[in-house]
């Protein structure tokens, strides 16, 4: 049943994991609510409207409401019974909210991590990843090489007469439904890849400012500003999640710049949400007539195949095109629910 849910999400990217698992269990929203109540021994009287509210929230459109940790565990048991109600398939709660994990409350994120830790302790499986957990141990180089997958050439939007072909690597996830925790080696490999792409743009890119979105983007901007942009000023764009998207925090920093500056914006990942479109509008409002370039570590693909043939096979392709960047640089492709930077940099 879990394989069926993953296949559904691959074919229909707009279907969240929570809804895909219900479909795989062959249940309507009302039937899912009835199964939920059965699991609790009818100590609850959940209705289909609550299932709908959870799935609406999982789509990430600023509506609905998130399920609690306890509700997720009950849904795991309910959907694990399969279409006939007699199966006993084990579903992890992180699989149910794969693409929406980062939008859970901090308390529920911590509860999920502790749940995964306890499950590992019971199984004696120290190798299984914990959702959102940082990897503090030093790993040999062969481990980050094992974390990366196929390398391929991808044609991306670029400047006039520029080089549109960039070398990208895939990040296969050995455990679908869970965030892929990156090592520092993999993170460094991706930043180095972005640096090479910028160097081979087809013209010299002299940035006046290199912005980082949140902490992971700030780390990327720091390295790129040092290695590629002659230690240009570094800006910081701190995003806070709100009900209908994101907004910039007052802690964001906008360096002074000349008129019509050249600006590079660095972000850790691009999924479905139009975060980068919002950021591009905010930056252009601060710096009129600016030329914007975009460097992103991980871009999510629409299908399970990570070595995509076209830029438009990325879930954020329309978003990046609409932002009207001079050029786009991408280090890696990834699958839902996404990737987690080292030390959980946000």
TIKEGU-295754 format. One line per field, with one value per residue (C-alpha): residue number from 1; residue in one letter; x, y, z negated. Coordinates in nm, 2 decimals, always signed. Layout:
BEGIN
miro = NUM / ...
kevex = a / ...
c1 = X / ...
c2 = Y / ...
c3 = Z / ...
This chain:
BEGIN
miro = 1 / 2 / 3 / 4 / 5 / 6 / 7 / 8 / 9 / 10 / 11 / 12 / 13 / 14 / 15 / 16 / 17 / 18 / 19 / 20 / 21 / 22 / 23 / 24 / 25 / 26 / 27 / 28 / 29 / 30 / 31 / 32 / 33 / 34 / 35 / 36 / 37 / 38 / 39 / 40 / 41 / 42 / 43 / 44 / 45 / 46 / 47 / 48 / 49 / 50 / 51 / 52 / 53 / 54 / 55 / 56 / 57 / 58 / 59 / 60 / 61 / 62 / 63 / 64 / 65 / 66 / 67 / 68 / 69 / 70 / 71 / 72 / 73 / 74 / 75 / 76 / 77 / 78 / 79 / 80 / 81 / 82 / 83 / 84 / 85 / 86 / 87 / 88 / 89 / 90 / 91 / 92 / 93 / 94 / 95 / 96 / 97 / 98 / 99 / 100 / 101 / 102 / 103 / 104 / 105 / 106 / 107 / 108 / 109 / 110 / 111 / 112 / 113 / 114 / 115 / 116 / 117 / 118 / 119 / 120 / 121 / 122 / 123 / 124 / 125 / 126 / 127 / 128 / 129 / 130 / 131 / 132 / 133 / 134 / 135 / 136 / 137 / 138 / 139 / 140 / 141 / 142 / 143 / 144 / 145 / 146 / 147 / 148 / 149 / 150 / 151 / 152 / 153 / 154 / 155 / 156 / 157 / 158 / 159 / 160 / 161 / 162 / 163 / 164 / 165 / 166 / 167 / 168 / 169 / 170 / 171 / 172 / 173 / 174 / 175 / 176 / 177 / 178 / 179 / 180 / 181 / 182 / 183 / 184 / 185 / 186 / 187 / 188 / 189 / 190 / 191 / 192 / 193 / 194 / 195 / 196 / 197 / 198 / 199 / 200 / 201 / 202 / 203 / 204 / 205 / 206 / 207 / 208 / 209 / 210 / 211 / 212 / 213 / 214 / 215 / 216 / 217 / 218 / 219 / 220 / 221 / 222 / 223 / 224 / 225 / 226 / 227 / 228 / 229 / 230 / 231 / 232 / 233 / 234 / 235 / 236 / 237 / 238 / 239 / 240 / 241 / 242 / 243 / 244 / 245 / 246 / 247 / 248 / 249 / 250 / 251 / 252 / 253 / 254 / 255 / 256 / 257 / 258 / 259 / 260 / 261 / 262 / 263 / 264 / 265 / 266 / 267 / 268 / 269 / 270 / 271 / 272 / 273 / 274 / 275 / 276 / 277 / 278 / 279 / 280 / 281 / 282 / 283 / 284 / 285 / 286 / 287 / 288 / 289 / 290 / 291 / 292 / 293 / 294 / 295 / 296 / 297 / 298 / 299 / 300 / 301 / 302 / 303 / 304 / 305 / 306 / 307 / 308 / 309 / 310 / 311 / 312 / 313 / 314 / 315 / 316 / 317 / 318 / 319 / 320 / 321 / 322 / 323 / 324 / 325 / 326 / 327 / 328 / 329 / 330 / 331 / 332 / 333 / 334 / 335 / 336 / 337 / 338 / 339 / 340 / 341 / 342 / 343 / 344 / 345 / 346
kevex = x / x / x / x / x / x / x / x / x / x / x / x / x / x / x / x / x / x / x / x / x / x / x / x / x / x / x / x / x / x / x / x / x / x / x / x / x / x / x / x / x / x / x / x / x / x / x / x / x / x / x / x / x / x / x / x / x / x / x / x / x / x / x / x / x / x / x / x / x / x / x / x / x / x / x / x / x / x / x / x / x / x / x / x / x / x / x / x / x / x / x / x / x / x / x / x / x / x / x / x / x / x / x / x / x / x / x / x / x / x / x / x / x / x / x / x / x / x / x / x / x / x / x / x / x / x / x / x / x / x / x / x / x / x / x / x / x / x / x / x / x / x / x / x / x / x / x / x / x / x / x / x / x / x / x / x / x / x / x / x / x / x / x / x / x / x / x / x / x / x / x / x / x / x / x / x / x / x / x / x / x / x / x / x / x / x / x / x / x / x / x / x / x / x / x / x / x / x / x / x / x / x / x / x / x / x / x / x / x / x / x / x / x / x / x / x / x / x / x / x / x / x / x / x / x / x / x / x / x / x / x / x / x / x / x / x / x / x / x / x / x / x / x / x / x / x / x / x / x / x / x / x / x / x / x / x / x / x / x / x / x / x / x / x / x / x / x / x / x / x / x / x / x / x / x / x / x / x / x / x / x / x / x / x / x / x / x / x / x / x / x / x / x / x / x / x / x / x / x / x / x / x / x / x / x / x / x / x / x / x / x / x / x / x / x / x / x / x / x / x / x / x / x / x / x / x / x / x / x / x / x / x / x / x / x / x / x / x / x / x / x / x / x / x / x / x
c1 = +0.00 / +0.29 / +0.43 / +0.09 / +0.08 / +0.43 / +0.33 / +0.02 / +0.23 / +0.48 / +0.20 / +0.00 / +0.24 / -0.05 / -0.18 / -0.02 / +0.11 / -0.17 / -0.43 / -0.23 / -0.23 / -0.60 / -0.65 / -0.42 / -0.63 / -0.94 / -1.12 / -1.34 / -1.29 / -1.60 / -1.48 / -1.14 / -1.30 / -1.50 / -1.18 / -1.01 / -1.30 / -1.28 / -0.91 / -0.98 / -1.25 / -1.51 / -1.39 / -1.38 / -1.64 / -1.42 / -1.60 / -1.49 / -1.47 / -1.17 / -1.00 / -1.06 / -0.91 / -0.59 / -0.55 / -0.62 / -0.34 / -0.11 / -0.15 / +0.02 / -0.22 / -0.27 / -0.60 / -0.71 / -0.54 / -0.26 / -0.32 / -0.17 / +0.10 / -0.16 / -0.39 / -0.11 / -0.04 / -0.41 / -0.42 / -0.11 / -0.30 / -0.62 / -0.46 / -0.22 / -0.53 / -0.56 / -0.87 / -1.03 / -0.95 / -0.75 / -0.40 / -0.13 / +0.11 / +0.33 / +0.32 / +0.55 / +0.38 / +0.66 / +0.55 / +0.20 / +0.31 / +0.62 / +0.60 / +0.45 / +0.68 / +0.84 / +0.50 / +0.42 / +0.45 / +0.79 / +0.65 / +0.51 / +0.84 / +1.03 / +0.77 / +0.82 / +1.20 / +1.16 / +0.92 / +1.17 / +1.45 / +1.25 / +1.15 / +1.52 / +1.61 / +1.35 / +1.47 / +1.84 / +1.86 / +2.11 / +2.15 / +1.79 / +1.76 / +1.57 / +1.34 / +1.52 / +1.80 / +2.15 / +2.44 / +2.73 / +2.97 / +3.25 / +3.21 / +3.46 / +3.44 / +3.29 / +2.98 / +2.89 / +2.96 / +2.72 / +2.46 / +2.47 / +2.33 / +2.36 / +2.52 / +2.36 / +2.34 / +2.03 / +1.94 / +1.83 / +1.72 / +2.03 / +2.16 / +2.16 / +2.45 / +2.52 / +2.58 / +2.25 / +2.39 / +2.48 / +2.60 / +2.36 / +2.37 / +2.07 / +2.00 / +1.82 / +1.63 / +1.67 / +1.37 / +1.08 / +0.86 / +1.14 / +1.36 / +1.71 / +1.96 / +2.27 / +2.62 / +2.86 / +3.05 / +2.74 / +2.65 / +3.00 / +2.99 / +2.67 / +2.81 / +3.12 / +2.90 / +2.72 / +3.05 / +3.16 / +2.83 / +2.87 / +3.23 / +3.11 / +2.82 / +2.97 / +3.04 / +3.20 / +2.94 / +3.03 / +2.78 / +2.72 / +2.53 / +2.50 / +2.18 / +2.11 / +1.76 / +1.75 / +2.05 / +2.13 / +2.11 / +2.33 / +2.60 / +2.58 / +2.60 / +2.91 / +3.10 / +3.00 / +3.07 / +3.42 / +3.51 / +3.33 / +3.23 / +3.55 / +3.40 / +3.10 / +2.86 / +2.64 / +2.27 / +2.03 / +1.67 / +1.50 / +1.16 / +0.88 / +0.59 / +0.25 / -0.09 / -0.08 / +0.29 / +0.60 / +0.70 / +1.03 / +1.15 / +1.28 / +1.61 / +1.67 / +1.97 / +1.98 / +2.33 / +2.37 / +2.44 / +2.49 / +2.20 / +2.08 / +2.29 / +2.37 / +2.24 / +2.27 / +2.01 / +2.09 / +1.83 / +1.86 / +1.57 / +1.28 / +0.96 / +0.60 / +0.56 / +0.64 / +0.88 / +1.14 / +0.88 / +0.79 / +1.16 / +1.24 / +0.96 / +1.09 / +1.44 / +1.34 / +1.13 / +1.45 / +1.68 / +1.50 / +1.63 / +1.84 / +1.96 / +1.88 / +2.05 / +1.93 / +2.14 / +1.96 / +2.10 / +1.81 / +1.52 / +1.23 / +1.12 / +0.77 / +0.82 / +1.02 / +1.29 / +1.55 / +1.77 / +1.52 / +1.52 / +1.39 / +1.39 / +1.01 / +1.02 / +1.10 / +0.81 / +0.94 / +1.00 / +0.71 / +0.79 / +1.15 / +1.06 / +0.80 / +1.06 / +1.24 / +1.60 / +1.89 / +2.01 / +1.94 / +2.20 / +2.10 / +2.33 / +2.10 / +1.76 / +1.56 / +1.23 / +0.96 / +0.96 / +1.29 / +1.64 / +1.76 / +2.08 / +2.36 / +2.29 / +1.93 / +2.02 / +1.68
c2 = +0.00 / +0.24 / +0.17 / +0.25 / +0.58 / +0.67 / +0.59 / +0.81 / +1.11 / +1.05 / +1.06 / +1.34 / +1.59 / +1.79 / +1.50 / +1.52 / +1.21 / +1.22 / +1.20 / +0.95 / +0.70 / +0.74 / +0.67 / +0.37 / +0.24 / +0.27 / +0.50 / +0.81 / +1.09 / +0.97 / +0.61 / +0.72 / +0.90 / +0.58 / +0.37 / +0.63 / +0.59 / +0.21 / +0.22 / +0.42 / +0.18 / +0.44 / +0.66 / +0.94 / +1.07 / +1.21 / +1.32 / +1.34 / +1.72 / +1.68 / +1.45 / +1.71 / +1.98 / +1.78 / +1.70 / +2.06 / +2.17 / +1.91 / +2.07 / +2.38 / +2.64 / +2.82 / +2.65 / +2.36 / +2.25 / +2.01 / +1.68 / +1.63 / +1.37 / +1.14 / +1.17 / +1.09 / +0.77 / +0.67 / +0.74 / +0.52 / +0.23 / +0.31 / +0.33 / +0.04 / -0.19 / -0.15 / -0.14 / -0.45 / -0.35 / -0.67 / -0.58 / -0.49 / -0.28 / -0.06 / +0.31 / +0.57 / +0.90 / +1.09 / +0.91 / +1.05 / +1.42 / +1.38 / +1.71 / +1.90 / +1.80 / +2.14 / +2.31 / +2.11 / +2.28 / +2.26 / +2.04 / +1.79 / +1.79 / +1.70 / +1.44 / +1.28 / +1.28 / +1.11 / +0.86 / +0.77 / +0.74 / +0.51 / +0.29 / +0.26 / +0.17 / -0.11 / -0.25 / -0.19 / -0.02 / +0.26 / +0.32 / +0.43 / +0.81 / +1.02 / +1.28 / +1.62 / +1.48 / +1.61 / +1.38 / +1.50 / +1.21 / +1.25 / +1.04 / +0.92 / +1.07 / +0.75 / +0.80 / +1.13 / +0.97 / +0.70 / +0.96 / +1.12 / +0.94 / +0.99 / +1.30 / +1.44 / +1.75 / +1.98 / +2.27 / +2.57 / +2.93 / +3.15 / +3.48 / +3.57 / +3.38 / +3.21 / +2.84 / +2.68 / +2.33 / +2.26 / +1.94 / +1.83 / +1.53 / +1.34 / +1.27 / +0.94 / +0.88 / +0.52 / +0.56 / +0.74 / +0.95 / +1.07 / +1.37 / +1.29 / +1.41 / +1.55 / +1.52 / +1.81 / +1.64 / +1.63 / +1.99 / +2.10 / +1.90 / +2.08 / +2.43 / +2.34 / +2.23 / +2.57 / +2.75 / +2.56 / +2.63 / +3.01 / +3.00 / +2.84 / +3.07 / +3.19 / +3.54 / +3.68 / +3.72 / +4.00 / +4.01 / +4.33 / +4.13 / +3.76 / +3.69 / +3.38 / +3.27 / +3.15 / +2.99 / +2.72 / +2.97 / +3.21 / +2.94 / +2.89 / +3.27 / +3.30 / +3.04 / +3.16 / +3.53 / +3.42 / +3.19 / +3.35 / +3.71 / +3.87 / +3.87 / +4.09 / +4.20 / +3.93 / +3.98 / +3.77 / +3.70 / +3.54 / +3.39 / +3.33 / +3.10 / +3.25 / +3.11 / +3.20 / +3.16 / +3.33 / +3.68 / +3.85 / +3.88 / +4.22 / +4.04 / +4.03 / +4.23 / +4.43 / +4.57 / +4.90 / +4.87 / +5.08 / +5.16 / +4.86 / +4.60 / +4.24 / +4.02 / +3.64 / +3.48 / +3.14 / +2.90 / +2.55 / +2.39 / +2.46 / +2.26 / +2.36 / +2.67 / +3.01 / +3.12 / +3.23 / +3.43 / +3.63 / +3.68 / +3.80 / +4.06 / +4.18 / +4.21 / +4.40 / +4.64 / +4.72 / +4.73 / +4.87 / +4.75 / +4.48 / +4.18 / +3.87 / +3.53 / +3.22 / +2.94 / +2.66 / +2.34 / +2.10 / +2.11 / +1.87 / +1.66 / +1.60 / +1.22 / +0.95 / +0.98 / +1.22 / +1.24 / +1.46 / +1.54 / +1.89 / +2.19 / +2.18 / +1.83 / +2.02 / +2.10 / +2.46 / +2.52 / +2.76 / +2.94 / +3.00 / +3.10 / +3.35 / +3.50 / +3.61 / +3.54 / +3.62 / +3.26 / +2.96 / +2.73 / +2.40 / +2.16 / +1.85 / +1.70 / +1.54 / +1.36 / +1.44 / +1.52 / +1.69 / +1.72 / +1.83 / +2.04 / +1.95 / +2.06 / +2.13 / +2.47 / +2.63
c3 = +0.00 / -0.07 / +0.27 / +0.42 / +0.23 / +0.36 / +0.71 / +0.68 / +0.56 / +0.85 / +1.11 / +0.94 / +0.77 / +0.64 / +0.42 / +0.08 / -0.10 / -0.35 / -0.07 / +0.13 / -0.16 / -0.20 / +0.17 / +0.15 / -0.14 / +0.09 / -0.15 / -0.10 / -0.36 / -0.55 / -0.54 / -0.66 / -0.95 / -1.03 / -1.02 / -1.25 / -1.50 / -1.47 / -1.56 / -1.87 / -1.98 / -1.89 / -2.17 / -1.91 / -1.67 / -1.39 / -1.07 / -0.71 / -0.74 / -0.97 / -0.73 / -0.46 / -0.68 / -0.74 / -0.37 / -0.27 / -0.51 / -0.37 / -0.02 / -0.16 / -0.04 / -0.36 / -0.45 / -0.67 / -0.99 / -1.07 / -1.25 / -1.59 / -1.66 / -1.82 / -1.52 / -1.28 / -1.48 / -1.46 / -1.09 / -1.04 / -1.20 / -1.01 / -0.67 / -0.74 / -0.75 / -0.37 / -0.15 / -0.32 / -0.68 / -0.74 / -0.65 / -0.90 / -0.71 / -0.92 / -0.82 / -0.97 / -1.06 / -0.88 / -0.56 / -0.60 / -0.61 / -0.39 / -0.21 / -0.50 / -0.78 / -0.80 / -0.85 / -1.16 / -1.49 / -1.66 / -1.93 / -1.68 / -1.48 / -1.80 / -1.88 / -1.54 / -1.59 / -1.93 / -1.79 / -1.52 / -1.78 / -2.00 / -1.70 / -1.61 / -1.96 / -1.97 / -1.63 / -1.72 / -1.38 / -1.42 / -1.05 / -0.98 / -0.95 / -1.20 / -1.04 / -1.06 / -1.27 / -1.22 / -1.16 / -1.38 / -1.31 / -1.07 / -0.76 / -0.50 / -0.15 / -0.01 / -0.21 / -0.05 / +0.29 / +0.19 / +0.10 / +0.44 / +0.75 / +1.12 / +1.27 / +1.58 / +1.80 / +1.76 / +1.98 / +1.77 / +1.83 / +1.87 / +2.00 / +2.37 / +2.53 / +2.20 / +2.14 / +2.06 / +1.99 / +1.63 / +1.47 / +1.20 / +0.96 / +0.82 / +0.45 / +0.44 / +0.12 / -0.01 / -0.24 / -0.05 / -0.27 / -0.50 / -0.47 / -0.33 / -0.59 / -0.40 / -0.53 / -0.53 / -0.25 / -0.03 / -0.11 / -0.02 / +0.30 / +0.40 / +0.32 / +0.52 / +0.81 / +0.80 / +0.80 / +1.12 / +1.29 / +1.22 / +1.34 / +1.67 / +1.73 / +2.05 / +1.91 / +1.60 / +1.33 / +1.09 / +0.81 / +0.61 / +0.34 / +0.26 / +0.06 / -0.14 / -0.22 / -0.58 / -0.74 / -0.49 / -0.20 / -0.41 / -0.43 / -0.06 / +0.01 / -0.22 / -0.03 / +0.31 / +0.23 / +0.12 / +0.40 / +0.70 / +0.62 / +0.48 / +0.13 / +0.23 / -0.05 / -0.18 / -0.25 / -0.47 / -0.39 / -0.69 / -0.60 / -0.85 / -0.77 / -0.78 / -0.70 / -0.33 / -0.26 / -0.39 / -0.50 / -0.55 / -0.91 / -1.04 / -1.11 / -0.73 / -0.61 / -0.29 / -0.21 / -0.03 / +0.34 / +0.65 / +0.89 / +1.09 / +0.90 / +0.99 / +0.72 / +0.66 / +0.44 / +0.28 / +0.15 / +0.01 / +0.20 / +0.44 / +0.41 / +0.49 / +0.28 / +0.45 / +0.19 / +0.45 / +0.64 / +0.33 / +0.25 / +0.60 / +0.57 / +0.24 / +0.36 / +0.67 / +0.46 / +0.25 / +0.55 / +0.86 / +1.20 / +1.03 / +1.23 / +1.03 / +1.05 / +0.86 / +0.71 / +0.55 / +0.39 / +0.44 / +0.69 / +0.65 / +0.95 / +1.06 / +1.11 / +0.94 / +1.20 / +1.07 / +1.38 / +1.56 / +1.93 / +1.91 / +1.67 / +1.69 / +1.52 / +1.19 / +0.96 / +0.93 / +1.30 / +1.35 / +1.03 / +1.13 / +1.48 / +1.35 / +1.12 / +1.44 / +1.33 / +1.56 / +1.50 / +1.28 / +1.12 / +0.96 / +0.78 / +0.74 / +0.79 / +0.51 / +0.45 / +0.18 / -0.10 / -0.03 / -0.19 / -0.53 / -0.56 / -0.80 / -1.16 / -1.06 / -0.92 / -0.82
